[in-house]
Amino acid sequence: MEHILDNPIFNALVSGNENFAAGNDRAKFFSPDIALFAGMKEYSQNDFNVLFRISPAESIFILFAPAELQIPDQWKVTRQMEILQMVYDRTTPPPATDHSITDLQEQHVPDMLALTKMTNPGPFLPGTIRFGNYKGIFDGNRLVAMAGQRLQPTPYIEISAVCTHPDYVGKGYAGMLIADQIRRILAGPGIPFLHVRDDNAIAGKLYQKLGFRARKKLTAFVVQKQVL
């Protein structure tokens, strides 16, 4: 039987993130100002055709799949990368930090966009904050680190947008923010998980140190809908 995290995007769009979902019972996608993710029930030729038919013209989507896909010609693959899915399956959270962590709100979006553009933790759009639970660390008025929550395939909740300004790397801010997110998710109650690029060994080691275990390798595809 397929695990819910084998198809995290589609399962998030039919459960914890259903309020942001467009589509039908075969293919779903987020509003393009919130996230570029799309998911399909089976990633079959038929489901790709359904996604093509119901999505806006020239859509760009990110797909997560557990294996190589046969992607139909009406979709152009613009990028492909291997990612590692990791799960925090402990029942006890990491200890709390006494460092000040700030709830990020709409007024912080310009700072969040600037920080994610600089550090490239993954796609972050003007509406991504609507996923909620984004937290940051400031140095004065300067946002220097952040992390939040994104995909929510119930009962799992993804920790995402983990990033630190280059001038502040090495201060432990990413670990503090991730630990804070773990505590919040467990209190939900939920199960924290995340995705990391397979070649990002430094981040992978940090996540392991915090208690995450590698669950599965997935492939991320960036696809663009072609005009026929």
N, C-alpha and C positions, 0 to 999 in steps of 0.2 A: 504494500500500500504506500502510495506517495506521501511523503512528509509535507506538512504545510509549508515548510521553508524551502522545499524544492522549487516552488513556484511563488516566491514571496510577493511579487508585485500584484499579480492577479488576486491572490488570496487576501492581500491588504485591501484591495479595491472592493472586495465583496464582504469585508468585515470591518476592521477598525477605521479604514479610510473611505468607507462607502459614501460619506457625505461630500467627498471631493470627486466622485467617480462619474464618468460619462461612458456610454457604451451599452452593451447588452450582456446576455449570459455567456457569450463566447469570447468577447474581447472588450476590454475596458481600458480607459486611460484617464490621467489627471487633467484638470484644467491647465492649459499651457503656461499660465502665469504662476502656477504653484509648483509644478514638477513636469519633467519631460518623460516620465515613466509610462509605459503601457504594458499590459499583460494579457495573455490569452489562456484559455482553459487548457488547451493541449499543445499550442505552438505548431499546429498542423497546417497544411496548405490551405485547408478550408478556413481555419481561424485567421490566418494571415489575410485571406481574401475578405473576411468579415471586417477586420480592422481597417483594411484599405477602403472599404465601402462606407464605413460609418465615421471615419476621421476627417478633419478639415484638410483642404488641399495643401500639399507641400509640408505636411506635418513631419516633425522630427521627434523620434521616440528613442528611449533607452529601454532595452529588454534585458532581463536576466534569465539565463537558461542553464540547466545542468549538463548540457551536452551540445555538441556542434549542431547547428540548425541548417536546414535547407531553406534558405530565404528566397522567396519568389522574386522574379525579375522586376516587379513593379516597386520593389524596395531597394534602394541603394545603401549598401553598408559603408558608412563613412569612418567607422572606427570599431575596433574589436579589442577587448582586453580580458585577461584572466583575473578573477577576483576570488578571494577566500572569504567564505562565510564563517563567522565565529559566534558562539553562543555562550552566554554566562548562565550556567545551570546550577550554580551554588544557591543555597537558600539564605545565606547570610551576606549582607552587603559589606563593602569595604568601609573602613572607619571614616568618619566625617572630617572635613578640613575646617580649620578656623579662618581660612582666607575668605575674604568677601567675594561672593558670587552674586551677580545682578541678573534679575529677570529682564530679558530683552523684549522690547515692545516695538510697535510700528515706528516710533521716532528713531529707533536705532537701526532701521533697515539700511540707510545709506552707509553707515559704518560697517554693517555686516556684509554688504555687497563689496565694499572696498577690501575688507579683510579676506573674503573668500576668493576674490579676483587675484589677490596677491599670492595666496597660499595654495589655491586650487585643490580643496579637499573633495571636490565633486560639484555637480551643478547646484547652484543656489540662485534663485530668481527673486524678483521683488515680492512675489506672493508666497514664497516658501515658508515664511514665518508663520503662516496660518496653520501649519502642522502643530504649532504650539510647543511650549516647554523649551524654548531656546534660552540658554544661560550664557553669561559672559563674564570675563574679568577685565577690569579697566585699570589703566594707569592714568590717574587724573581723568580727563575727558576722552582718553584714547582707548578704544576697544582693542585689546591685545590678544585675546583668546576667546573661543566660543565653542559650544557644542549644543546639539539639540536632538529632537526626535523626528522620525520621518515615517517610514513604512510601518504599518501596524497590522500585520496578519495575526489577529487575535489567537492566542494570548501573548504573542511575541511583539516586542516594540523595538524598532531599530534606532540605535544611537548614530547620529550622522553629523556632518558639517563640523567635525573636530578639526580645529586649526588654531595655530599660534603665529603671531607676527614674528618674522625672522629675528627681530631685535630682542625677542623675549623667549626664544627657544632655550631649553635647559633649566627653566625655573620650576618645572613640574606642573605647569598650568593645565596641560592636556589631561594628565592623570587626575588632577583635582576635579575637573569638569566631568570627565567620564565617570569617576566614582560617584559624583553627585547625581548624574543621570541614572546610574545603576540603582542607587538608593530610592530615587523617585519611582522608577519603574517597578521595582520589587514591592514597593508600598502600594502599588496600584490595585490589585497585584498583577504583575505581568512578568515576562521573561525577557531580559535584555539580549539583543543580538546586534551584530554590525557586519559590515563588509569592508574589506581592505584589499587594495591592489596586491596581487600575488607577488609583485616585485618590491613591495614596500616593507622590507624586513624590519626596519626600525619601529614602524607603527605596530607591526605584528608582534614584536617582542614586548612592547608596552602593553598591548591588549592581553597577551598571555600572562604577564606579570600581575595584571589587575584581576585575573581569574577567568578570562575567556578561553575557550578551547576551540580548536579548528573543527568545523563540522563538515564542510563540503566545499569543493571548488566549483565555481560557476563561471560562465562566460557572459560578459556584458557586451551587447551589440548596440551601436548607435546606428539607427536606420532612418533614411529619409524617403518619404513618399514621393514617387516619381509622377510627373504629369504625363498621362497617356494620351 
